Amino acid sequence: MHLIHRSQSFILIALLFLCLTGVDYTSASRISGLPPVRGESPIRIPTSPNPQLSASTPASTSTPRSFFRYLFDRFSSILSSHASAGDSLTRWVDDRPRLIESLKGYEDQVVIRFNVSSAQHEAALRTVVDRMLLDVWDFTDSHVDIRIPTRRVRFLTRALPPSLLENHSILIPDLARLAAATYPSRRSLTHTQQLYDRGITPTSHTLPKKFDVVDVYFQDYQPYSVMVAWMRLVESMFRGRGLVQMINIGKSYEGRDIPALRIGIRPDNKDMSGHRRETLLVTGGFHAREWIATSTVNYVAWSFIQSVDKDPIVRKILERFDLVFIPVLNPDGYEYTWEVDRLWRKSRQRTKMAYCPGIDLDHSFSYEWGSADRQNEPCSGSYGGDEPLQAVEAAQLADWARNETENGSRFVGYLDLHSYSQQVLVPYSFSCDVQPPNIENLKEVAMNLAKRMRLSNGEFYTVASACGGAVQDAVGPLVEARGGYQIKLRDTGSYGFLLPSDNIIPVGDEVFQAMKYLGDFLLGNNGHEWTQEIPSNDGEPIVEEEEEDELITELRRRRRRNIGGE
């Protein structure tokens, strides 16, 4: 227990130094002076987001101890590559003209939601999207969200049936401001920066009382370099206990490491690299712009680490399984969103069209590759390449999973995190026309995952199907069928891929509770060992309802009937 508290303080110090290099993109002056959008649009653009779709943003803090030293030397090389604490907050933007130009370009763009009520509506939207190469943010049975420049809206409206035009809403009228606001600020480090500006080195006496790893690292989205440094520090604090190992899945197209944390309790402090066992895989960052997925993977990893000595369920899970957390499978694209284009989706790999780089990693895997609905146009955001595993990062993940299996590991479950829409997706194989034989079991677990997330913070997640593509193609054939799911995180459309950073902690709490349930289920307890009280984000326990959902009960009844008939 003391080791955990001491390590928390140690990590805090590192993160304080790292976050001193944060940048404030929230100022309107970053993208001011732009000409207004000219002309009238057939679809009226309001001046504020749809209030009915706003995301809740609870916050969470805790009060550990902290002390200073050791860190400056360890991270001096990282700090020297960023702006110093006393530099202007515009330093990051001034040094990245391509980024500020892309932010200016968003001033002419909106996100529109079309409510879909028929197969004809869906077909019409698909045709227009493919023809105009539009950026689809969300495509469900009930609605489609599309990002589009306002100057192209009139061309879009000409191609759609009038019934669709009557059922639309503007989700995001000010895309530029939302995009700028997702870059980190130093609002919570004002006190520390003031000390540096006066030439005072912060100490445990000059720091605010309430400061911990949650306040610092998870208060904002973090760039790739800071994320990797944080992962290395976490490993150095806990590896001696046989708890954490930082591993490398492979290299990206541009040569960046694809880092991961392997977490598990080893008997007698055995070296993690020489002891193979059952593995749960958690991935994020397939799509570069989905920053909340990357942050959530790291938050869940940290939650398991710091809960090992105080949560019996967590300890049992880590004694039985290795948990492998891959926060960003697409580091090139992720870095590109920090340097050039916040809304970039694909990798940065060259394609047959030099001016349209990038492959959608979700659609690049080999399992039933030819049967999936993939885009063949390199300029499309959903382009999956011209052959299976053409994307370097997808091939690296597939090779790593295969090597793990050949060396004695056994994948028993995985969670693939994306955004947005608040859904738990059941893997229906490569096609929605092919149902897995244990569909009742899969749906039952998915509904319980959604239930655990709802009990955490009150946010509702629906259950739907995932057909084709995604990480289940990479490890699906290696994973026991009962344990693989894709979760689309917050929100439901107000912010989309530009979710404010104060959602990082509550979203992480939701997924942590869901993963605890999944781990308990895979232990053979079917979640029954779960405590009746689940801590909410504000620290107050939420008492679980005693009555099960009728649908979950019916699915369990069908599963038992099928087992009895075999």
N, C-alpha and C positions, 0 to 999 in steps of 0.2 A: 504493500500500500504506500509506504514512504517513497519507494522508488518511483511510483507513478507521479506523486505530487512534486518530487524533486525534478523529474523529467519535464513535467508541465512547465515549471518555472524556467527551465533551461531553454525549452522550445520558445517560450514567450520572448526571451531576450533576442533570439535569432530573428523572430518575426518582427520585433520592433525595429531592428536595423533594416530589415528588408523592406518594410512598409514605409520607411522614411523616404523611399524613392517613388512613392505613389504619385499619381498625376490627377489633377482635378480637371475633368472634361465637362463638368456640369455648367460651367459659366456660359452664358449666352454669347459672350464676346468671342468664343471660339469659332462660332459659325455665323457671326453677325455680318451685316453689310451685304447680304445676298439680295439679289433682285427678287421681287415677289413673283409668284407664279402667274403667268399671263393667260388671259382667255377664260372662258366659262366652260366648265365640265358638265356633261350630261348628268353626272352623278354629283350631287352637292357635297362639298367637303366641309364638315363642321370644324369648329375651332378647338374641340376638346375630345378626349377619348370617350368611348361608350362607358358610362358609369356602371352599367349593369354587369360588365365583364371585368371589373377591377379585381386585382389580386390582393388578398390579405397579406399584411406585412408585419406580423408580430416579431418582436426581438427578444433576445435572450442574453443574459450575462451571468457571470459567476465570479467568485472572488478568491483567486489563489494567491500565493506568495510570488515574489520575483526578486532576482539579484542580477547584477550586470557583469561583466568581464568575459573573457575567453572569446566572445563573439566577434569583436571587431576584426581581429586577425583572421578568423575563420572565413568571414564574409567580405573581407576588404576587396577582393578581386571582383566580387559581384557588385559591391557598392560603387566601385570606381567606374564601372561601365554605365552607371545611371547618373541622373542629376543628384547633386548633393542636397542635404536637407535645407540649405539656405537659398537654393536656386529658385528662380521664378517658377510658378506652377505652370507657366506656358511652355516650359523648356521642352517637354515631351512632344507637344504639338508642333512647336517651331521646327524641331528637327525631323519631322515626318510630314513633308508637304503632301505626299500622296494620300495620307490618312485624312488630313484636313480637307483635301479636295473631294474625297469620297463622302465625307460628312456633309459638305456643301451640296453634293449631288442628291443626297437624301431629301433635301428641302423640296424637291419636285416630285416626291413619291408618297404614296399612301398605301394602306392595307385595307382591302375591301372584303367583306364577308358576304357570300351569296348563300342563301338558304336553299338547299336542294330537297325537292319533294317528289322527284320522279326519276326514272332511269333516263328519260329524255334530257332532263336538266343536267344530269351527270355527264352524259355523252356530249352534250353541247359544250360544257365547260372543258372537258378533256380535249376536245377538238381545238378549241380556241387557245388553250394553254399550250398545246403542242405546236400550233401554227405560229403563235406570237412569242414562244419561248419565255413564258411568264414564270415568275418565281412563286411557286405554290408553297404557302406556309403550312397549311393544314387541309387535309382532304378526308372527310368523314362521310357517313351515310346521311348526315343532316345538313352539313354545310361545307363550303370550300372558302379558304382564306387566300387571297392573292395580293402580292405586292406588285405595284404597277406605277410608272410615272404618270402624273396627272395629264400630261400631253397625249398619252396613248389611251386614256379612258374612253374617249369618243369612238375610237376604233374597236375597242372591246364591246361597247354597248351596241354597235351596229351588228355584231356577229352573234349576239345572244338573243334568245326569245324574250318577248316582252314580259312573260310571267316571271322570268328570273330577275329582270330588272326591277320588278315590283317588290322583290323580297331580298333586299340587300341592306347593309349598314356599313358605315365607315368605322373600322376598328381603331386605326391609328392615322390621324390626319397630320401629325407632326412627327414624322419618322426621324428626321435629323436630330431633334432634341432628345428623343428617347435613346437613340443610338449613342449620342455623346454622353448621356448620363450614366451609361453602363461602365464607363472607364473609371478606375478607382480615384477617390479623393483622399485627402488626409484629414478629414473632419474630426476623426477620433484621436488623431495624434497631435492636435494643436498644442497641447501643453508641452509635449516632448520637443516639438520643433521650436517653440519659443525659448526653451532652455538652450538648445543648440545655437539659436540665433544670438543669444547673449553670451555665448562662449562657455556654457556650463554643460558638463558631461552628465547625463541623467544617471541617477543611482536609485537604489531601492527606496531611499528616503525622499527623493524628489519626484518619483513617479506617482500617478494617482493610485489610490488604494484598490479600486476595482479595475483590474486589467488581467486578462488571461488570453490563452490561445484563441478562444472563440472571438473575443473582442478584436483581436489583431488580424490574424490570417484570414479568418472567415468573414470579416466585416465587408470585404470587397472581393471581386474577381481578381485573380492573379495571373500575370503573364507566365509563359512557359519557363523562363529562367528561374523565377522565384518559386514556382511550383516544384521544380526539380530540386532546388536547394532545400526546400522544406521537407521533401520526401527523404533526402539524404540525412538530414538532421534527425528526423523521426527514427530512421533505421539506427543511427549511431546511439541514440538514447536507449533503445529497447532490444537491440540484437543480442547483447550479452546475456539477456535473460532467456534467449531462445524464442522470442516472441515475434520479431519483425525482421524481414529481409527485403532489401530493395533489389529487384531483378530487372533485367532488360529483355523485353519481348523481341526486339530487333531494331532495325534502322528504317527510318522513313526514306522517301524518295530523295529528299534533300540532305540526308545523312544525319538527321536528329535521332537521338535515342527515343524509344517508346518505353518509358519507365513504368514499373509496377511495384506495388507493395504486396509481399506475401506475409500473411499474418497467421500464426497458429502457435499453440502451446506444445512444446516438445518435452517428452519425458526425459528427466535427467539432463536437461539443457543440451540435447543433441543438436548438432549443426543442422540448420534447416535445409541446406543444399543436399544433404545425404540421406534424407528421410522422406520418402514419398508416401502419400496417402490420399484419401478422398478430398476433392477440391471443389469449392464453390467459386465461380468466376463472376466478377462484377466489372462491366466495361462502361466507358463513357467517351465523349469526344469523337465519335465517328464523324459527326458533322461539325465543322469548325465553329460555326456561330452559336452553337448550343452550349454556351458557357456554364449554364446552371448544371448541366449534366457532369461536366468536368469537376466543378466545385463540390457537387454532391458526392461523387465517388470518393474524393479525399475526405470529406466530412464523415462519411459512414466508416471509412477506414479508421479515422481518428477516434470515432465513437466506440468502436470495438476495442481499440487499444486502451483507452482510458477507463473502460467499463469492466475490464477483465477481472479486477480484484473486488468489485462491488456488485456485480450482477451475475447470479448463478447461471442464468440461461446463456449469457455471453460466454462464460467460462466453459460450460459444457460444449457449446458449439466449437470453440477454439481448441478444445482438447480432442475433438473428433475430426474436425475438418481443417484444411488449409483454405484460407480466404485470400484470393488473388484479386487485387484492385488495380485496374488499368484506367487511369483517369482520362487519358487523351490518346486514342489510337491514331489520330490525325494531327501530329504536332506541327507539320508544315502549314496546314490550313489554319490551325489555331494561332500560330505565330502571325500568319498573314492577316488575321482579323485584328490583331493588335497593332500591326504596322501599316496596313494599307486599307483594308475593306472589312468593316465590322460585320457585315452580313454575308461574307463568303461562306460557302457550304462544303465544297468538295475538297479533295486533296490538291496538291500543287504539281502533280505529275504531268509531263508533256503528253499531248495526244496527237492524233493525226492532223488536227487543226492547231497550228502553233498559237493562234490568237484565242483559242478556247481551251486552256489547260484545266486539268483536274478531273478526277474520277470519283463518283459517289461510292464510298466504301460499302455502304449497305447493299448495293446492287452488284458487287464485284465477286462474291463468293461462288464456289464451284458447284455446290450441291444443287442439282436440277437447274443449272444456270440457264439453259435454253428455254425453260418453261416459265420463268418469271417474267413479269411485265416490266421490261427495262427499256430505257430510252437509248436509241442508237445514235442520237445527235450529240456530238461532243460539247456543243454549246449549251446543252440542257443541264440543269442542276441535278438531274437524276441519271446522268450518263454513267453506265456501269462498266464501260470498256468494251473492247471488241472481242475479248475472250475471257474465260474464267480466270480470276485471280491476277488480272493484268495490273491492278492496283498493288503497288509494292507493299503497302501497309496491311492490306487484306491477306496477301500471301505470307507475310511475316507472322500474323496471328495464327493462320491455319497451320503453318509449319511448327510454331511453338506449341500449339495444342496437340499436334500429332506427336511431337517429341516428348511432351509430358506424358502422354499415354503410353508410348513405347518404353518409357523409363519407369513405369510402375504407378504413375498417378491415375486416378479415376475421377473424371468429372461427373459430379452428381447433381449439379445445379448451376444456373447462371442468371444474373439480372443484367439486362442491357438498358442503360439509361439514355433517354432522349428528352427533347422538349418539342412542342408543348401540347397541351389538350387534356391533361389529367386523366390518363387512361392506363389500365393494366391490360396488355395485349397477350393473348394466348397464342402460342405457336401452332398454327394450322398446317405445318409443313410448308412446301414450296408453293402451294396453291390452295385457295379457299375452296376449291372443288374436292379436295382430298382431306377428310377429317381424320385425325389421329385416332387410334382405337381406344385410347383412354381419355376421351374428351371430357367426360363428366369429372374425372379426377382433376384434370388441368383447370377446368372452370371453377371447381370448388376451391382450389388453392388460390387462384387468381382473385376470387371474390373475397377470400380471407385476407389477402394482401391489401386489397383496396380498403377493407374494413379496418385493418390496423392503421393505415395511413389516416383514415377519417378520424379514428379515435385519438390520434396524436394531436392534430390541430384543427379538426373539424372540416377539413377540405374533402370534397367528394371526388372519388376517382371511379370512372365507369370501367366495365370489362368489355373488351372487344377482341377481334381476331387479328393476328399478324400473318400476312400471307406473302411469302417470297422475300428473298434478300435477308439482310440483317445478320447479326452474329450467330443466330441459330444455324445458318448455313456453314459457318466455320467450325463450330464445335457441336452442333446439333446431333450428328451421327455418333458423337463420342459421349454425349450426355444422356443419362437416364431420363426418360421422357417426362417424368413428373416434376422436374425442377427447373425448367427454362422459361423465362418471361421477359418481355420488354415493357418498361414503364416509361410513359410519356409524362414528364413532370409538369409543374405549374407553368403558365396559368391557363386560362381558357380563352384568351384572345386579346385582352386589353393591352398587354405588352408583348405577347408572342415570344420571339427569341430574345427580346430585349428586357427580360425580367429584371427589376431592380435588385441590387445586391443585398438588400435587407431581407430578401426571401431565402438566401443561402442557408441560414441556420434552420428555419422552420421546415424547409423542404428536406434538408438533411435529416432532421428528426423524423420526418414521415417515412423516409426510405429506411432509416435505421430500424424503426419499429417493424416495418414490413420484412426486412431481412432477418430480424430476430425470429419472427414467425416462421419464415421459410427454413431457417436453420433448425428450429425446433421440430418442424414437420419432417425434415429429412433425418432427424435423429430417431424418428419412429413414434414421436409423441402426438403427431397430428395437431400440434399447437395446444394440446390439452395442458401441458405443463406451464403454459403462459400464466403470468400473474393476473389476477382479476383487476388490478389497478395499473393503468398505464400512465406514466408521467406525461403531462402535457408540456407545451413549450414554456408556459409561465410557471412551471414547477408544481402546479396543483394536479393531483391525480384524477384521472377520468375513470370512473367505474364502468367496466365493460357490461353491456347489456347481457342479461342472462339468457334471453330468448334468441335462438339462432334465426337468421333470415330463412324464410320459407324456401327460397330457391336453393340455398346451400344445403338445406336438409334434404330436398328432393334429389339434388345431384349426388349426395352421399348415398341415398337409398338406391339410386340407379347403379352406382358403382358397386355397391355390395351385391346387388342382384346379378350384375355381369360377372363378378368374381365367382359367385356361387354357381353360375351356369357353365363355367369353364371346366 
